Amino acid sequence: SALWVILRLICWVKAKGVDWKRELQLLLVYICIVVVVRFTFCPFGKVDGRIQPLLFDHQKILPFWLNLKPFIYLFDYPTIGDALLNLIGNTAMFIPVGIVWPIVYKQLDKPWKVIAAGIGFSLCIEILQLPFFGRSSDIDDLILNTTGFLIGYAVYLLAKRARR
């Protein structure tokens, strides 16, 4: 978005130059975050060909729709296809994040740090959903997102090993 470009231009001016490799890495991080936010916060269904906006109604915030019991609602969908879309979608959308983040952020050099980053990112997404009507925060999503992040990290490690 325009804000991203403006922020990067400010960084370039301050640094008095551009490291194009680093910019590409940061752009990949930005794309990963935008894709996750898009699929997490915007419902899949379209009305009149348009993606529906988030619904915020201060009178409907409480009680939060929050599930803290793992695997209770994992397959509680109208069809098996919907359940699989949830299962695969929540896992798959975090795989690129698990690949890109360790490349860009060298501090993610230990498995426990990667797990913490995956859980932290997913937890932020789940918490941010709480005030929006029609969105839910679910421990299953946290587990599936983190699993996707770890699959991505495994791909990163395999690619790193193959490169040596």
VENZIJO-V866104 format. One record per backbone hydrogen bond with DSSP energy under -0.5 kcal/mol. CO is the residue of the C=O (numbers start at 0). NH is the residue of the N-H. E is the energy in kcal/mol with one decimal. If there is no record, write none. Layout:
# VENZIJO-V866104
((CO	NH	E) (CO	NH	E))
This chain:
# VENZIJO-V866104
((0	4	-1.8) (1	5	-2.6) (2	6	-2.6) (3	7	-2.4) (4	8	-2.5) (5	9	-2.2) (6	10	-2.0) (7	11	-2.4) (8	12	-2.4) (9	13	-2.5) (10	14	-2.5) (11	15	-1.1) (11	16	-1.8) (17	19	-0.9) (18	22	-2.5) (19	23	-2.2) (20	24	-2.0) (21	25	-2.8) (22	26	-2.3) (23	27	-2.0) (24	28	-1.9) (25	29	-2.5) (26	30	-2.7) (27	31	-2.4) (28	32	-2.3) (29	33	-2.7) (30	34	-2.6) (31	35	-2.2) (32	36	-2.8) (33	37	-2.7) (34	38	-2.4) (35	39	-2.0) (36	40	-2.7) (37	41	-1.8) (40	42	-0.6) (44	51	-0.8) (46	49	-1.6) (49	46	-2.2) (53	55	-0.6) (54	56	-0.5) (54	132	-1.9) (56	59	-2.4) (63	65	-1.1) (64	136	-2.2) (65	67	-0.6) (66	138	-2.4) (67	69	-0.7) (68	71	-1.2) (72	75	-1.3) (74	76	-1.7) (78	82	-1.8) (79	83	-2.7) (80	84	-2.3) (81	85	-2.1) (82	86	-2.6) (83	87	-3.3) (84	88	-2.4) (85	89	-2.4) (86	90	-1.1) (87	91	-3.6) (88	92	-2.2) (90	93	-1.1) (90	94	-0.5) (91	94	-1.0) (91	95	-0.7) (93	97	-2.0) (94	98	-1.2) (95	99	-3.0) (96	100	-2.3) (98	102	-0.8) (99	102	-0.6) (99	103	-2.3) (100	104	-3.5) (103	105	-0.9) (104	107	-2.0) (106	108	-2.2) (109	112	-0.7) (109	113	-1.9) (110	114	-2.7) (111	115	-2.3) (112	116	-2.4) (113	117	-2.7) (114	118	-2.8) (115	119	-2.7) (116	120	-2.7) (117	121	-2.2) (118	122	-2.9) (119	123	-2.2) (120	124	-2.0) (121	125	-2.5) (122	126	-2.7) (123	127	-2.5) (124	128	-1.1) (125	129	-0.6) (126	129	-1.0) (128	131	-1.9) (130	132	-0.6) (131	134	-1.9) (132	54	-0.6) (135	137	-0.5) (136	66	-2.6) (137	141	-1.7) (138	142	-2.4) (139	143	-3.1) (140	144	-3.2) (141	145	-2.1) (142	146	-2.2) (143	147	-2.4) (144	148	-2.4) (145	149	-2.5) (146	150	-2.4) (147	151	-2.5) (148	152	-2.1) (149	153	-2.3) (150	154	-2.2) (151	155	-2.5) (152	156	-2.7) (153	157	-2.5) (154	158	-2.6) (155	159	-2.5) (156	160	-2.6) (157	161	-2.6) (158	162	-1.8) (159	163	-1.1))
